[in-house]
Amino acid sequence: MIVGYVLNTYPVVSTSFIRREIAGLEAEGITVRRYAVRRWGRPLPDARDEAEAARTRYVLDGGLTELLLGAAWCLLRCPARLPAAAWLSWRLWRRARGGMLRHLAYLAEAMALRRWMHADGVEHVHAHFSSNPAALAALVRTLGGPDYSFTVHGPEEIWQLRKNAIDEKVAGAAFVACISRFALERVEADVRPKDRSRLEVVRCGIDLAELPALGPARDRGGEGTHVVFVGRMTGVKGAAVLLQAAARLTDRHPRLRLTLAGDGPERPTLEALSRDLGLAGRVRFAGFLSGHEVADLLATGDVLALPSHAEGVPVVLMEAMATALPVVATRVAGISELVEDGRSGILVPPGDPEALTGALDRILGAPREAMRMGRAGRLAVERGFVARSEASHLSKLIERAVRRHRSEGAPTR
């Protein structure tokens, strides 16, 4: 069986979970063709992502020529499908209000993808994110292509489901994977009752072999208490709140140090804030790190802090918990499905430096409790967030969809 994966930009530093999902499907015997609209415009720090980029076909790499070839192919091979595709494109535009030219571009990109998928023998399409990748998958299907499914993530898309015409996309899909129960319930509220049976929870996961659990003697490098943050330098990730909490902790933990891994538009502002708070010399801004470098960083930490204002279910929390590193996170979206407050970590309200300070102080001041939380965190990941197990679940959903499509006598290409 050949499955086509559709994404907007792939790979990027934050899509390691998709790379692992694809590897899991391939381990199940499924051939995966990777398609993306565009390349990421920055260097990829992980060699595994570089390898993924080499396996991915990019619509915009071919420029106008590739789009015209796709349009010509559809005019010759499926002309009767074009009015329905144009009508779907118009409906999506009316809902999203994102500009008619943008949605005409989606239609042109879908025609290029339809041509490629026919040549590649794709029998099912799976898209990640309910925005334009799901729109492309739906348009490919309307142009006579294979059935499709897509994964709903968060945080931005989960609050824009109606704008993304989620009901239209779910109604046309074979199934929809939601990364958490929270995401499923949000989608459920915005689709027709008869379509709710299409929704499934398929969690993001990690490869435990890449992140062996560390023993109680974590490598602190003899430098004292180490708080780790991994995420984009944007307001939604709450790094400014973490810096404020760190400044409050220095009296009780004079050897406190903080590493912030990641990059983004607010990094200069955060660097200035760290100086204003008197944290110069305590804070290291590490920039983007490869997956192996993140694992090395987690191995030197005493606690991972992720004080986000909005999230899906962050993979970095799974990675930290897999190493038996205690975590402090915010009680938002699907995080409580991963972190059990007081058992496998501590959950605090978003945007509350005082609560974050208290949670970090509790973990840093109680090594035995921190170790207990770390062990519970490892068990939580082992039980519900392993990439191979979730990929196996997804593969069964895809196989069921393809069998149903074949039994209906419809072409799969």
C-alpha positions in Angstrom: 0.0 0.0 0.0 1.2 3.5 -0.9 0.2 6.5 1.2 0.9 10.1 0.3 1.7 12.5 3.2 0.8 16.1 2.5 2.2 19.0 4.5 2.6 22.8 4.0 6.3 23.0 5.1 8.3 19.8 5.9 10.5 19.0 7.6 11.0 21.8 10.2 12.6 21.5 13.6 9.3 21.0 15.2 8.1 18.1 13.1 10.2 15.3 14.5 7.0 13.5 15.6 5.8 13.4 12.0 9.1 11.9 10.9 8.7 9.2 13.6 5.1 8.6 12.6 6.2 8.1 9.0 9.0 5.7 10.1 6.4 3.8 12.1 4.1 3.4 9.1 7.0 2.2 7.0 7.8 -0.3 9.7 4.2 -1.6 9.3 4.9 -2.2 5.6 3.3 0.9 4.2 5.2 2.9 1.5 5.0 6.6 2.2 5.5 9.3 -0.4 6.2 12.7 1.1 4.8 15.9 -0.5 5.0 19.4 0.8 4.2 22.8 -0.7 7.5 24.5 0.3 10.8 23.9 1.9 11.7 25.4 5.3 13.8 28.5 4.7 16.4 27.8 7.4 19.1 25.2 7.9 18.0 21.9 9.4 20.1 21.1 12.5 19.2 17.4 12.5 20.7 15.1 9.9 17.5 13.0 10.0 15.5 16.0 8.9 17.9 16.6 6.1 17.3 13.0 5.0 13.6 13.6 5.1 13.9 16.7 3.0 15.8 14.7 0.4 12.8 12.3 0.3 10.2 15.0 0.0 8.8 16.4 -3.2 8.0 20.1 -3.1 5.3 21.7 -5.2 6.8 25.1 -5.4 10.2 23.8 -6.4 8.9 23.4 -9.9 7.5 26.9 -10.0 4.8 27.9 -12.5 5.8 25.1 -14.9 4.8 22.3 -12.4 1.5 24.0 -11.6 0.7 24.3 -15.3 1.6 20.7 -15.9 -0.8 19.7 -13.1 -3.6 21.8 -14.5 -3.1 20.4 -18.0 -3.1 16.8 -16.7 -6.4 17.4 -14.9 -7.9 19.0 -17.9 -7.1 15.9 -19.9 -7.6 13.2 -17.4 -10.4 14.4 -15.1 -12.2 17.4 -16.7 -15.6 16.4 -15.3 -14.1 16.8 -11.8 -12.9 20.4 -12.2 -16.3 22.1 -11.5 -16.7 20.2 -8.2 -13.1 21.1 -7.2 -13.7 24.8 -8.1 -16.9 24.8 -6.1 -15.1 23.3 -3.0 -12.4 25.8 -3.4 -15.0 28.6 -3.4 -16.7 27.2 -0.3 -13.4 27.0 1.6 -12.6 30.6 0.6 -16.0 31.8 1.8 -15.3 30.2 5.2 -11.7 31.2 5.6 -11.8 34.7 4.1 -8.1 34.3 3.4 -8.2 35.8 -0.1 -9.4 34.2 -3.3 -6.0 34.2 -4.9 -4.7 32.0 -2.0 -7.4 29.5 -2.6 -6.9 29.5 -6.3 -3.3 28.7 -5.5 -4.4 25.8 -3.3 -6.4 24.5 -6.3 -3.4 24.8 -8.6 -1.2 23.0 -6.0 -3.8 20.3 -5.6 -3.8 19.7 -9.3 -0.1 19.3 -9.3 -0.4 16.8 -6.4 -3.1 14.9 -8.2 -0.8 14.3 -11.1 2.1 13.2 -8.9 0.0 10.9 -6.8 -1.4 9.2 -9.8 2.1 8.6 -11.1 3.2 7.3 -7.7 0.3 5.0 -7.3 -0.9 6.6 -4.0 -3.9 4.8 -2.6 -4.6 7.1 0.4 -3.7 10.6 1.4 -2.9 11.7 4.9 -2.4 15.4 5.7 -1.0 17.0 8.9 -2.9 20.0 10.2 -6.5 21.0 9.4 -5.6 24.2 7.6 -4.3 24.2 4.0 -2.8 20.7 4.0 -6.2 19.3 4.8 -7.7 21.6 2.1 -5.2 20.2 -0.4 -6.1 16.6 0.5 -9.8 17.4 0.1 -9.2 19.0 -3.3 -7.1 16.1 -4.5 -10.0 13.8 -3.6 -12.5 16.0 -5.3 -10.3 15.8 -8.4 -10.7 12.1 -8.5 -7.8 11.2 -6.3 -7.6 8.8 -3.3 -9.6 9.0 -0.1 -7.9 11.2 2.6 -7.5 11.7 6.3 -5.8 14.4 8.3 -4.5 15.0 11.8 -5.7 17.9 13.9 -3.1 19.4 16.2 -3.0 22.8 18.1 -2.8 25.3 19.5 -3.5 27.8 16.8 -5.7 25.6 14.6 -7.8 24.2 17.4 -9.3 27.7 18.0 -9.8 28.4 14.3 -11.7 25.2 13.3 -14.7 27.0 11.9 -12.5 29.4 9.9 -10.7 26.3 8.6 -14.1 24.8 7.5 -13.5 21.8 9.7 -17.0 20.5 9.1 -16.4 20.4 5.3 -13.1 18.7 5.7 -14.3 16.1 8.2 -17.4 15.3 6.1 -15.2 14.4 3.1 -12.6 12.5 5.1 -12.3 8.7 5.6 -11.3 9.5 9.2 -9.7 12.4 11.2 -6.9 11.8 13.7 -6.9 14.1 16.8 -3.7 14.3 18.9 -5.6 14.4 22.2 -9.0 13.9 23.7 -9.2 17.6 24.1 -8.7 18.2 20.4 -11.3 15.5 19.5 -13.9 17.2 21.8 -13.1 20.6 20.2 -13.6 19.1 16.7 -16.7 17.2 17.8 -18.4 20.5 18.8 -17.9 22.0 15.3 -19.0 19.1 13.0 -22.3 17.4 12.2 -23.4 14.7 14.6 -23.3 12.1 11.8 -19.6 12.8 11.1 -18.4 12.5 14.7 -17.8 8.8 14.2 -15.0 9.7 11.9 -12.9 11.2 14.7 -10.2 9.1 16.3 -7.5 9.9 18.9 -4.0 9.2 17.5 -1.4 10.7 19.7 2.0 12.0 18.8 4.7 9.9 20.2 8.4 9.5 20.7 11.0 6.7 20.2 12.0 5.5 23.6 15.2 4.0 22.2 16.4 7.6 21.5 15.7 8.7 25.1 16.8 6.1 27.6 15.6 6.9 31.2 18.4 8.3 33.3 19.2 7.1 36.7 18.9 9.1 39.9 22.4 10.6 39.6 21.6 12.9 36.7 24.6 14.5 35.1 24.5 18.1 36.4 28.0 18.8 35.3 28.8 20.1 38.8 27.2 23.5 38.0 24.2 23.5 40.2 20.5 23.6 39.7 19.6 23.6 36.0 16.2 24.5 34.6 15.6 23.7 30.9 13.2 25.2 28.4 12.8 24.0 24.8 10.4 25.8 22.4 9.9 28.6 20.0 10.8 32.1 21.1 7.2 33.4 20.8 4.8 34.9 23.3 2.6 31.8 23.3 5.4 29.6 24.8 5.6 31.7 28.0 9.4 32.1 28.1 9.0 35.6 29.6 7.0 34.1 32.5 9.8 31.6 33.0 12.4 34.3 33.2 10.4 36.2 35.8 10.1 33.0 37.9 13.8 32.4 37.6 14.6 35.9 38.9 12.4 35.1 42.0 14.2 31.8 42.5 17.8 33.1 42.7 17.6 33.9 46.5 16.6 30.3 47.4 18.7 28.7 44.7 21.9 30.9 44.3 23.4 28.4 41.8 20.4 28.4 39.5 21.0 28.4 35.8 18.6 28.3 32.9 19.0 27.1 29.3 16.5 28.2 26.7 16.7 26.1 23.5 14.9 27.3 20.4 14.6 30.5 18.4 12.0 32.9 17.1 11.0 36.5 16.7 11.0 37.3 20.5 14.5 36.1 21.2 16.0 39.6 21.3 13.2 40.8 23.6 13.8 37.8 25.9 17.5 38.3 26.0 17.0 42.0 27.0 14.5 40.9 29.7 17.0 38.4 31.1 19.5 41.2 31.5 16.9 43.6 33.1 16.0 40.9 35.6 19.6 40.5 36.7 19.9 37.0 35.1 23.0 37.7 33.0 25.4 34.9 33.4 22.7 32.5 34.5 20.8 32.2 31.3 22.0 30.6 28.1 20.1 31.0 24.8 21.1 27.9 22.9 19.2 28.5 19.6 17.8 25.6 17.5 19.1 22.2 18.5 19.0 18.9 16.7 17.1 16.0 18.3 20.3 14.5 19.6 21.3 17.9 21.1 17.9 18.2 22.8 18.4 14.8 24.3 21.8 15.8 25.6 20.4 19.0 27.1 17.6 17.1 28.9 20.2 14.7 30.3 21.9 17.7 32.1 18.7 19.2 33.5 17.0 19.0 36.9 13.6 20.1 35.6 12.0 21.0 32.3 9.7 24.1 32.4 7.2 24.7 29.7 4.9 27.6 30.8 2.9 27.9 27.5 -0.2 29.9 27.2 -1.5 27.5 24.5 -0.4 24.0 23.3 -1.4 20.8 21.8 0.4 18.0 23.6 4.1 19.1 23.4 6.5 16.5 22.2 9.3 18.0 24.3 7.3 17.2 27.4 7.2 13.5 26.3 10.9 13.6 25.6 11.7 15.0 29.0 9.4 12.6 30.8 10.9 9.7 28.9 14.3 10.5 30.4 12.7 10.6 33.9 13.2 14.4 34.1 10.5 16.0 36.2 8.4 18.7 34.4 6.5 21.8 35.2 3.9 22.8 32.6 0.7 24.8 32.3 -2.8 23.3 32.6 -3.8 24.0 29.0 -5.3 22.0 26.1 -4.2 18.3 26.2 -1.3 18.6 28.5 -3.2 17.1 31.5 -3.7 14.0 29.3 0.1 13.5 29.5 1.1 15.1 32.9 -0.8 14.1 36.0 -0.5 17.0 38.4 1.5 16.1 41.5 2.3 12.6 40.2 4.3 12.8 37.0 4.9 16.6 37.1 3.3 19.8 38.3 0.7 21.8 36.4 0.3 25.6 36.9 -2.0 28.2 35.5 -0.7 30.0 32.4 0.7 33.5 32.8 1.3 33.1 36.5 5.0 33.7 37.5 4.2 33.2 41.2 2.7 29.8 40.6 5.5 28.8 38.3 8.1 29.9 40.9 6.4 27.8 43.6 6.3 24.7 41.3 10.0 25.0 40.3 11.0 25.6 43.9 9.1 22.5 45.0 10.9 20.3 42.5 14.3 21.9 43.0 14.1 21.7 46.7 12.9 18.1 47.0 15.2 15.7 45.1 13.3 12.6 46.2 10.0 13.9 45.1 11.5 15.0 41.8 12.9 11.5 41.2 9.5 10.0 42.0 7.8 12.3 39.5 10.5 11.5 36.9 9.8 7.8 37.2 6.1 8.3 37.0 6.6 10.5 33.9 8.6 7.7 32.2 5.8 5.2 32.9 3.2 7.7 31.5 5.0 8.0 28.2 5.6 4.2 27.9 1.9 3.6 28.4 0.5 6.1 25.9 2.9 8.1 23.9 5.2 5.7 22.0 5.5 6.6 18.3 5.6 3.0 17.0 2.4 2.1 18.8 0.5 5.2 17.6 1.8 4.6 14.1 0.4 1.1 14.2 -3.0 2.5 15.3 -2.8 4.9 12.4 -1.8 2.2 9.9 -4.9 0.2 10.8 -7.1 3.2 10.3 -5.6 3.8 6.9 -5.8 0.1 5.9 -9.5 0.0 6.9 -10.2 3.2 4.8 -8.4 1.7 1.8 -10.3 -1.6 2.1 -13.6 0.2 2.4 -12.7 2.3 -0.7 -11.8 -0.8 -2.7 -15.0 -2.6 -1.6 -17.1 0.2 -2.9 -15.5 -0.4 -6.3 -13.9 3.1 -6.5 -10.5 3.6 -8.0 -7.8 4.3 -5.4 -5.7 6.5 -7.6 
